[in-house]
Amino acid sequence: MTTPPTDQLDPIPPEQARRLLETAIRARLGEHWDDPESGWVKITGHDYMARLTRGRTNLDFYVDILGNVTVEQSGLSDAQRSGRLVVFVLLGLSVVIALLIVQIASGR
């Protein structure tokens, strides 16, 4: 039987990680980053991580179990690009279908 190491890691609780994450986001993007005018949208996240996007820029904020915050900036992922393409195609199809319905309803 082995004895447990004496210098075990003491992970930070989720509440503390969430506070660190919010502080890092506000430090990087400003106090009112979540206002619609700022353009930043929180795509996903939990107590230890958040992904924010604006235009073609992603910011990933990570808090490790010791409370260190890491920020990574990247461009759009392939999934985001294909998702935007699907949305634009569906929007275009919706407009075409609406125009056809109007034309049929007007009796032409």
Backbone as CSV, one residue per row, in Angstrom:
resi,resn,N_x,N_y,N_z,CA_x,CA_y,CA_z,C_x,C_y,C_z
1,MET,0.844,-1.169,0.000,0.000,0.000,0.000,0.896,1.240,0.000
2,THR,0.543,2.203,-0.836,1.351,3.417,-0.926,0.718,4.517,-0.087
3,THR,1.562,5.376,0.409,1.054,6.501,1.189,0.793,7.680,0.259
4,PRO,-0.249,8.439,0.527,-0.536,9.586,-0.345,0.540,10.651,-0.199
5,PRO,0.812,11.375,-1.269,1.834,12.422,-1.195,1.401,13.523,-0.222
6,THR,2.367,14.121,0.420,2.061,15.153,1.412,1.787,16.513,0.776
7,ASP,2.220,16.707,-0.449,2.010,17.995,-1.107,0.907,17.905,-2.165
8,GLN,-0.261,17.442,-1.760,-1.390,17.312,-2.682,-1.874,18.691,-3.107
9,LEU,-2.393,18.734,-4.311,-2.951,19.976,-4.827,-4.285,20.254,-4.165
10,ASP,-4.541,21.502,-3.898,-5.812,21.914,-3.326,-6.533,22.751,-4.378
11,PRO,-7.417,22.136,-5.183,-8.068,22.880,-6.273,-8.994,23.961,-5.727
12,ILE,-9.113,25.029,-6.513,-9.997,26.110,-6.093,-11.446,25.692,-6.332
13,PRO,-12.364,26.181,-5.529,-13.774,25.831,-5.720,-14.349,26.529,-6.958
14,PRO,-15.433,26.001,-7.518,-16.036,26.581,-8.721,-16.424,28.050,-8.559
15,GLU,-16.906,28.432,-7.382,-17.317,29.825,-7.173,-16.134,30.776,-7.323
16,GLN,-14.990,30.389,-6.777,-13.789,31.208,-6.890,-13.302,31.254,-8.335
17,ALA,-13.374,30.126,-9.033,-12.973,30.086,-10.443,-13.870,31.003,-11.272
18,ARG,-15.156,30.991,-10.998,-16.094,31.853,-11.721,-15.761,33.334,-11.503
19,ARG,-15.436,33.705,-10.261,-15.062,35.099,-9.969,-13.777,35.486,-10.708
20,LEU,-12.789,34.593,-10.703,-11.543,34.859,-11.425,-11.797,35.018,-12.924
21,LEU,-12.663,34.173,-13.459,-13.003,34.218,-14.878,-13.683,35.539,-15.222
22,GLU,-14.663,35.938,-14.430,-15.365,37.201,-14.675,-14.422,38.391,-14.561
23,THR,-13.512,38.354,-13.600,-12.536,39.433,-13.435,-11.612,39.525,-14.650
24,ALA,-11.160,38.381,-15.150,-10.267,38.368,-16.315,-10.979,38.882,-17.563
25,ILE,-12.240,38.507,-17.733,-13.001,38.969,-18.894,-13.172,40.483,-18.831
26,ARG,-13.538,40.994,-17.657,-13.721,42.443,-17.516,-12.397,43.198,-17.690
27,ALA,-11.305,42.618,-17.233,-9.998,43.261,-17.390,-9.605,43.329,-18.867
28,ARG,-9.942,42.313,-19.631,-9.552,42.261,-21.045,-10.490,43.061,-21.941
29,LEU,-11.817,42.992,-21.657,-12.798,43.572,-22.576,-13.532,44.790,-22.045
30,GLY,-13.337,45.106,-20.786,-14.018,46.260,-20.213,-15.192,45.838,-19.344
31,GLU,-15.642,46.762,-18.542,-16.703,46.481,-17.562,-18.023,46.070,-18.218
32,HIS,-18.331,46.647,-19.358,-19.631,46.398,-19.995,-19.471,45.552,-21.262
33,TRP,-18.638,44.531,-21.202,-18.384,43.691,-22.367,-19.640,42.966,-22.831
34,ASP,-20.586,42.712,-21.915,-21.772,41.930,-22.276,-22.929,42.781,-22.786
35,ASP,-22.721,44.096,-22.937,-23.739,44.939,-23.561,-23.842,44.591,-25.038
36,PRO,-25.038,44.610,-25.606,-25.179,44.288,-27.033,-24.352,45.198,-27.947
37,GLU,-24.134,46.443,-27.532,-23.368,47.369,-28.361,-21.894,46.974,-28.485
38,SER,-21.382,46.229,-27.506,-19.975,45.835,-27.551,-19.718,44.796,-28.634
39,GLY,-20.726,44.017,-28.966,-20.575,42.996,-30.003,-20.082,41.651,-29.502
40,TRP,-19.650,41.568,-28.248,-19.156,40.296,-27.711,-20.329,39.423,-27.294
41,VAL,-20.260,38.152,-27.667,-21.292,37.184,-27.325,-20.624,35.995,-26.649
42,LYS,-21.189,35.566,-25.525,-20.666,34.376,-24.850,-21.265,33.160,-25.535
43,ILE,-20.417,32.381,-26.179,-20.854,31.206,-26.925,-21.062,30.017,-25.999
44,THR,-20.120,29.782,-25.128,-20.209,28.659,-24.201,-19.374,28.975,-22.968
45,GLY,-19.590,28.219,-21.929,-18.787,28.421,-20.740,-19.333,27.688,-19.534
46,HIS,-18.518,27.631,-18.526,-18.882,27.072,-17.225,-17.987,27.757,-16.203
47,ASP,-17.921,27.246,-15.008,-17.178,27.924,-13.943,-15.694,28.087,-14.248
48,TYR,-15.113,27.212,-15.044,-13.673,27.229,-15.286,-13.291,27.661,-16.708
49,MET,-14.287,28.017,-17.550,-13.972,28.327,-18.941,-15.073,29.173,-19.557
50,ALA,-14.707,30.037,-20.511,-15.684,30.808,-21.285,-15.121,31.068,-22.668
51,ARG,-15.991,30.970,-23.687,-15.616,31.341,-25.048,-16.512,32.490,-25.470
52,LEU,-15.854,33.588,-25.863,-16.555,34.775,-26.335,-16.169,35.001,-27.784
53,THR,-17.108,35.521,-28.566,-16.825,35.781,-29.967,-17.387,37.136,-30.371
54,ARG,-16.696,37.766,-31.282,-17.154,39.016,-31.893,-16.586,39.041,-33.298
55,GLY,-17.480,39.138,-34.278,-17.023,39.132,-35.665,-16.299,37.845,-35.988
56,ARG,-15.042,37.954,-36.340,-14.236,36.777,-36.679,-13.200,36.444,-35.625
57,THR,-13.417,36.944,-34.409,-12.456,36.733,-33.329,-13.081,35.943,-32.188
58,ASN,-12.379,34.927,-31.731,-12.761,34.160,-30.549,-11.770,34.453,-29.436
59,LEU,-12.280,34.594,-28.223,-11.434,34.680,-27.038,-11.846,33.553,-26.099
60,ASP,-10.882,32.716,-25.733,-11.117,31.626,-24.799,-10.430,31.959,-23.487
61,PHE,-11.193,31.952,-22.404,-10.678,32.200,-21.063,-10.733,30.895,-20.292
62,TYR,-9.608,30.500,-19.703,-9.520,29.264,-18.935,-8.988,29.563,-17.536
63,VAL,-9.561,28.910,-16.539,-9.044,28.977,-15.178,-8.651,27.556,-14.794
64,ASP,-7.372,27.353,-14.449,-6.963,26.003,-14.056,-7.304,25.764,-12.585
65,ILE,-7.049,24.568,-12.097,-7.473,24.201,-10.740,-6.709,24.931,-9.651
66,LEU,-5.623,25.617,-10.037,-4.860,26.402,-9.057,-5.251,27.880,-9.072
67,GLY,-6.116,28.261,-10.022,-6.572,29.644,-10.095,-5.828,30.511,-11.082
68,ASN,-5.002,29.928,-11.944,-4.297,30.683,-12.975,-5.220,30.865,-14.181
69,VAL,-5.288,32.082,-14.699,-6.158,32.383,-15.833,-5.325,32.470,-17.100
70,THR,-5.788,31.807,-18.158,-5.154,31.829,-19.463,-6.159,32.346,-20.473
71,VAL,-5.695,33.222,-21.378,-6.550,33.756,-22.436,-5.916,33.408,-23.771
72,GLU,-6.733,32.823,-24.666,-6.254,32.490,-26.005,-7.153,33.167,-27.023
73,GLN,-6.537,33.801,-28.016,-7.291,34.457,-29.085,-7.116,33.663,-30.361
74,SER,-8.212,33.465,-31.089,-8.147,32.714,-32.337,-9.204,33.236,-33.299
75,GLY,-9.103,32.785,-34.527,-10.095,33.126,-35.535,-11.265,32.160,-35.462
76,LEU,-12.176,32.280,-36.421,-13.332,31.391,-36.459,-12.908,29.950,-36.698
77,SER,-13.599,29.035,-36.056,-13.340,27.617,-36.286,-14.105,27.167,-37.533
78,ASP,-13.760,25.994,-38.041,-14.464,25.455,-39.202,-15.944,25.261,-38.912
79,ALA,-16.268,24.831,-37.711,-17.677,24.635,-37.347,-18.429,25.961,-37.360
80,GLN,-17.802,27.031,-36.893,-18.452,28.339,-36.909,-18.651,28.838,-38.338
81,ARG,-17.645,28.632,-39.185,-17.776,29.056,-40.583,-18.897,28.303,-41.277
82,SER,-18.938,26.984,-41.106,-19.983,26.204,-41.768,-21.357,26.529,-41.178
83,GLY,-21.413,26.801,-39.886,-22.686,27.192,-39.272,-23.205,28.498,-39.842
84,ARG,-22.326,29.458,-40.039,-22.740,30.730,-40.638,-23.205,30.536,-42.073
85,LEU,-22.524,29.677,-42.815,-22.926,29.400,-44.188,-24.320,28.781,-44.224
86,VAL,-24.583,27.828,-43.339,-25.907,27.196,-43.278,-26.978,28.230,-42.950
87,VAL,-26.704,29.119,-42.020,-27.669,30.150,-41.649,-27.977,31.056,-42.837
88,PHE,-26.943,31.486,-43.571,-27.174,32.354,-44.725,-27.950,31.642,-45.822
89,VAL,-27.665,30.369,-46.057,-28.405,29.608,-47.065,-29.868,29.468,-46.648
90,LEU,-30.124,29.138,-45.385,-31.505,29.020,-44.912,-32.234,30.356,-44.975
91,LEU,-31.547,31.431,-44.672,-32.153,32.761,-44.764,-32.515,33.079,-46.208
92,GLY,-31.627,32.799,-47.128,-31.906,33.023,-48.551,-33.081,32.190,-49.039
93,LEU,-33.110,30.922,-48.643,-34.225,30.059,-49.031,-35.540,30.554,-48.442
94,SER,-35.512,31.043,-47.233,-36.727,31.573,-46.602,-37.268,32.770,-47.370
95,VAL,-36.375,33.647,-47.814,-36.798,34.814,-48.591,-37.405,34.381,-49.917
96,VAL,-36.774,33.432,-50.590,-37.296,32.940,-51.872,-38.668,32.297,-51.679
97,ILE,-38.821,31.489,-50.653,-40.110,30.838,-50.385,-41.178,31.885,-50.054
98,ALA,-40.824,32.895,-49.272,-41.778,33.961,-48.941,-42.209,34.702,-50.199
99,LEU,-41.276,34.985,-51.103,-41.624,35.669,-52.346,-42.534,34.793,-53.214
100,LEU,-42.288,33.502,-53.249,-43.156,32.587,-54.014,-44.561,32.544,-53.422
101,ILE,-44.660,32.524,-52.106,-45.974,32.504,-51.469,-46.736,33.787,-51.764
102,VAL,-46.044,34.920,-51.736,-46.687,36.197,-52.055,-47.159,36.210,-53.499
103,GLN,-46.351,35.685,-54.395,-46.719,35.650,-55.824,-47.920,34.734,-56.043
104,ILE,-47.961,33.584,-55.378,-49.095,32.661,-55.509,-50.346,33.271,-54.908
105,ALA,-50.209,33.918,-53.751,-51.353,34.515,-53.067,-51.923,35.705,-53.831
106,SER,-51.117,36.402,-54.590,-51.597,37.557,-55.351,-52.264,37.148,-56.648
107,GLY,-52.204,35.881,-57.018,-52.888,35.340,-58.166,-52.179,35.542,-59.492
108,ARG,-50.926,35.739,-59.495,-50.199,35.920,-60.752,-49.665,34.650,-61.260
